[in-house]
Structures are given as C-alpha cells and as structure tokens.
C-alpha cells in the first residue's frame, strides 16, 4: 500500500501526516488526527455528517482523498467549536 506525506493546516494547527494514497479525508481526520466530531453517514456526500471546510468551502470529507488536502486549510466541527484539538 503506497503512502504519501502531506502537510496541511487542521483547525489552525500546522499538521504533517503520512497516509495511504486511497485514504479519504474523513478517515484521515478520524483515524489519523483523532478528531471524531466529523462522522461517517451515507458515504455518498448527501447527508452532511462528514462536512468539513477546505479553504473555507464546504466539502464532503467522505468523497475527498486525504492527499488532496496537501497544502490546504481544513476546519472540522472541533475547529468551529473553538477547541482545535478536542477529541
């Protein structure tokens, strides 16, 4: 399984992680970063449970690859709540 190191800002915190190239942004946020406020719902981008902000635009994290977050700014529900590292 091929891995790639990516750098991005997560809730205002510079972050570097190594992820499998096929991993979704949702899986990265929950399983790698440990932020569990973003939820898996329908897996099709319809329900909104996995919504995050990427460069201040609403995105379904279940449909975006983690590697596409490289160089971007991500905001999760924890970031909106004001506790960037809340778990």
Buried (B, 14 or more C-beta within 10 A) or exposed (E): EEEBEBEBBBBEEEBEBEBBEEBBBBBBBBEBBEBBBBBBBEBEBEBEBBBBBBEEEEBBBBBBBBBBBBEBBBBBBBBEEEEBEBE
